[in-house]
Amino acid sequence: MSHEIIEVKNLQVVYGGAIEAIRDASIRVDPGRIIALLGSNGAGKSTMLKALSGVLHEEEGEIEAGAITYGDMDLTKLSADEIVRMGIVQVPEGRRLFVSLTVDENLDMGGYTTSSRMLEERRAVVFSLFPRLAERRRQISGYLSGGCLEQAIVLEAQALLEAGENRLVRYGRGSPYFDVRLPCGSGLDVYFDTQLPSGVLGTMRELRRDRRPFALVTDLDTATSSVVSNEAPERMSRREGRRFTRVYLPEPRIALLGAGPAVSALCQMAQAAGIALDVWAGDDATRALLDACHIAHLRTPAPPDGLFERIDACCAVVIAFHDHVSEPGILQRVLATPCFYIGVLGNHAVHRQRLAELEAMGFSADVLARIRAPIGAIPQAKGQATLAIGVLAEIMAEAKRNGLVA
């Protein structure tokens, strides 16, 4: 914390050489103190802050008399960027972002006084805490959440990048930010942490890369965090007293095995939705369709072991063959995985025959109940695009029920 005093003495500010906004105003801010500047509309509160920040010239304002000092420095002789580099920062009301800039560019502005290395480290912390912002890092900030909570979080992230300190912020009920409201009068606690050790961040990156669920547990009193395995896994982040637990689950993924135009349609729809895919194509015609769409896929004669080994609890499996001969062997392996969704192409008659074959192989009714058929949220879909949309909607609805997506 700085031990310098900010002092304004006998300040007079005029706009356009004619309109007097402040006359003979004085304030003093001692180290460790919070000063509230109160007054009616037009009393000069904003003008005082603009004078302190060195931005009066943007509105044709000028200091006619008086002094503004920070320790032994005369702030009236400094530019706005020099004042910021001294640690004097104005945080405007109303969650004001640079609305024509991206999230990344706003964070650059929030941390422009720090070194490039420090900025990248702090940016990594922000994105690890708020993966949604990482997904939208190249989105124009003016389009974030209609201008409400997500914009407020970006502003806090800007302050975090500049200050390099931890912060617990409440939005909604009980929040000092009365202009950020949440549905049903609820409240949301968000913890910004700039002090995660590199070892913890490295562990988090490895677990995310390996699609292993985990939780980051933070003691808010000591500002220390640790990574805890979450193989069960728990689905909800939570705060219990002074202990904050942030749950990280792998992004939903689709393993798609099959042949025919439905495979290509499903791949294109999943890619458009930003969902990762593991695809095995069962014949040359399907491989040609996927090649034409530049969709990566496995070309082995049979689905490889590695494909089944990658199927985890955050993975959906779709099996799409018009010839159903190869399905029992594939389903035998899929049913041994913890995937949250299994969908197989085919009508009710085909599915009854499929279940009979699998029951003869020794599978119980409870296990076989995991298989969905016919698939898709749109009944009796005929077109490939309609089928693909319906299947994707069904998968995401199941992911939502399992707490895997918001």
N, C-alpha and C positions, 0 to 999 in steps of 0.2 A: 504494500500500500504506500502511495506517495505521502510525504509529510509536508508538502508545499501547501500554501494557502492560496485559494482563488479569491480575488477581491475586485469588486467593481466600485469605483468612487465617482460620484457626481456625474453619471453618464447622461449625455444628451444625444439622441438619435433623430435624424431627419430623413424622410423619404422624398426623392425627387426635388430636393433643394427647397421644399416648401412645407411639407406636412410633418409636424413634430410628433413623434411617436412616444418618446421617453424624454423626461426632463428631470435632471438632478436626482437620478436613481442610484442607490448604493446597496450592495449586498456583500456578505463575506461568508465563504465556505471554508471552515476549518477541517483539518484531517479527521476522517472518521465520522463526520457529521453529515446528516441529510437535511437539506434545506428545501422547504416547499415555498414556491413563488405563487401567491394567490392574487386574483384580481378578476374583475368583470371583463366581458368581451371588449377588446380594443384598448385595454389598460396598458399593453406593452409587454406581456409575458413572453410571447413568441419572439418579439424583437430583442428582448434581453438575451434569450438563448442564441439567437442568430448572431448577435454581437459577440457573445462568448465563443461561438464556433467559427467566426470569421467569414460568414456567408452573406452579410448584409448587401454586398455589392450586386448579388444576383437579383435583388429586387430594388436596385437603385437607392439603397439605404447608405447612410454615411454617419460616422461618429463625429459630431460637431464639437463636443467637449467631454471631459472626463477621462478616466483611465481604467484599463482592465489589466490586472497583473496576475501571474501565476508564479509564486515565489518572487524572484527578481527579474522575471521575464515580462516584457510588455507585449501582451497578446494582440494589441491593435497594430503592431508592426509585422505580424506573422500572417502567412496565408493559411487557408483552411486545412490543407494537407499537413502543414508544419504543426498546427495546433493538435491535429489528430495524432501525429507521431509523438507528441508529448504526453499522450494518454488522456486528453480531454475529448470526449466523444458525445455527440448528441444522438439520442435515440428518439426519433419522432414518433408521435402517436399514430394509431391507425394502421400498424403493420405495413409501413411503406417500404415496398421493395422497388428495385429497378425493374418495372413490369415488362419492359421490352427486352430484358436480358434473361438468360437461362438461369436455372438453379445454380449450376456450376459457376457462372459468371458473377452471380450475387455473392456466393461464398468467396470468390476471389476478391471482391470489393470489401467484404467483411474482414479479410485477413491480409490486406495488401501491405500493411506495415510490418508484417512478419517475413521471415526468410522463406524462400520457396520450399525448402525441406520441411520447415515447421508447418507451413501451410498445408502441404500434402499429408503430413502426419495427422494434423487436426481434421482435415477433410476425411481421412480414412476413419477416424473416430466417429465423426458425424454420420457417415454412411453406414458404419457397422451398427450404430444405435438406431438409425432410421433407414432401413433398406428401401422403403418406399421412395425416399428422396433420391437414393442411388438409381433407382429405376427411372426417375424423372429428371435426372441431372441435366439433360439437354432440352428439357421442356421449358418453354417461356414461362416465367414466374407469374405473369398476369393471369395464366389459366389454371393456377393451382387451386383446386377445391373451391372454385367460385370466390376466392379471395378471403377465406376464413382461416381455419385451423392450420392447414399446411403452410400458408404464408406466414403465420405467426411462428411456426416451428423454424422456418428458414431464417426469420429475423433473429430468433434466439441462437440459431447456429452461427449466424454472423457474429453476434456478440461473443459467443463461445470461442470462435476462431481468433478474435481479437484479444480477449482477456486471458484465455488459457486456463480458466478455472471451472470447477464443477458447479452445477446449478440444478436445483429441483424446482420445476415450474408446474403450477397447477393452472389448467384451463377449465373454463366452465364454472360450475358452482364452487364458491369459495375462492375464486381467483381474483387477483388484483386487476387482471385484464378484463374489465367489464364488457369490452366490445367483442370478445370471442365467446360465443355461446354455443353450447352443445345440445343435442336433442334431449328432450324430456327433462331438462334442468340438471343433467348429470355433470360430473366432474371428472377430469383426467389428469393424472400426475405423470409428467415427463421428466426423466432424469438425464441431464447432459453430463457426460463424463469425459474429461480431457486427460485424465491421469491413468489410463489403462497402460500397464507395462507392455513393452513390445513382445514379451513372451506370451502374455495373455492374448494379444491380438494375433500372434502367429498361430497359437492353438486354435483360435476361433476360425481363422482362414483355412486351416487344415481340415477341421471338422466340417466346415461348409463345403469345401472341395470334395470331401469324401461322402457327402450327403448323410452325415450322422447327426441326429438331433442332440441338442445340448441346451443348457441354461447358463446365463451369466448372472451370478448372484453378487449383489453389491450391498455392502454395509454403508448406509448413508452417513453414519456418525464418523467412521474412520476413512471413508472414501476409498476403501479397498474392494477389489472385485476378484472373483475366482470363477473358473469354468467348471461346471458340474455336468457329468454325463446324464443324458435324458433319454435313455434307450426305451423307456416304457411306451411312448413318451407322454409327458404332460403337455397339454395344448395351450394353456392360458398363461400369459405373463401376469404378474400380480405384485402388489405391495403389501407386506405384513409388518406393521409398525415401521421400524427404521431399516427394514430389509427389503430390497427391491430385486425381484427375479424377472429377468427378461428371457423368454423362451424363444429359441431359434429352431425352426423346422425346415427341412429341405423343401424346395419349391416342388409342387406337383409335377410329375413326369409321366409320359405315356409310353408304354411298350406296345408296339403295334406289329402284329404278325399276320401275314395273309397274302392273298393274291387277288388281283382284279382292280377295276377302277375305283372301288370304294376305298382302297388303301391310299391311292393318290389323293382323293378328295379329302379324306380325314387328315392326311399329312398337311395339305395346304391350309386347311382350316385351323389346325393346331398351331402351325407356324405363324399364321396371321394373328393368333391370340397370344403369341409369345410363349407357348408351352414347349418345353424340351421334349425331344422324341428319341426313342430307340426303335429302329424299323428293320424288320426282316422281311424281304420280298420273296415269295414262294415260287415265282416263275419269271422267265425272261421278259414276257410282255409287261408285267408289273414293274420290273426293273427299268425297262425302257421308258415307261410313263414317269417314274421317279427321276430318272436321269434328265428327262426333258424339263422337269420342274426344278432341277438342281437341288434335290432332296437327298441328303446322305442316307445310305441304307446298307445293310449287310447282305452279301451276295452268296453266302455259303449254301451248299445243298440242303442243309438242315439248320434249324436255329442253333447257334453255338451256346456252349455252357455259360460263357461270359454274359450273354444276354439275360439269362435267368438269374444269375448271381447278382446282377445290378437291380433286380426288382426288389424294392423295399416298401416300407409301410406308407410311403408318400407317393407311391407309383400306382397308376391305373394300367390295366392290361386289356387290349382289344384284340380279338381274334376274328379275322374277316376272310373266310374262304367260301366260295360257292360250291366247291367240292369238299365235303366235310370228312373225308377219309382220314386225313392226317390230324384231325382235331384231338382225339382221345390222348395221344402221346404228348401233345403240347399241353393240354389241360392238366394232365397228370403232374407235370412239372410246375405249372403255374399255381395249382392248388397248394403246392408245398411252400409257396412264398407268402409274405405278410401283406401283399398289395391290398389297397382299400377298395378296388373295383375290378371285377372281371366281367367283360361283356363279349358275347359271341354272336356273330351274324347268323341269321336263320329264323324261320317261322316257328310257330308253336309245335307243329308236327315234327319238324327236324329236331327241336329241342327235346321233345319227349324221347325220341330215339337216342339222342346223345346221352341223356341222363340214364337211360337203361344200360347203355354200354359202360358208362362210368360206374354205375352201381355194381355191375358184374365184375368190375375191376377191384371192388372192395371199398369204394367210397361211401360214406354214410350220407344220410339225407341232410344232416346239418352242414356238412362240408359242401355238398352239391348246391345248397341254397345260396352259396356265394355267387353262383354263376347267373348272370342276367341274360335273358334271351326271350323274345326278340329285343334288340337294343335300340336305344334312342328315345328322346322325350317327345318325338313327333310320331304318333301312331301311323302305321301303314305308309311310311315314307317310301316313295318310289324313286325320285331323283337322287343322284349321288350327293349333290350339295345339300339337299334337305336332310338326307340321312346323316351326313357329316355334322351338320349343325345340331341335329337332335342328339347324336351320340356325345358330342362335346358338351352340350348343355347338361346331359345326364351325368357325365363325369364330374363337371364342376359343381353340380348340386350335391353329389356325394362327397366331394372334397370339402364343401362348405359344412355338411353335416358332421364331418370328421374333424372340423376345426383346422383344416389345412390352408384355407383361404379366408379372406375377410368378407 
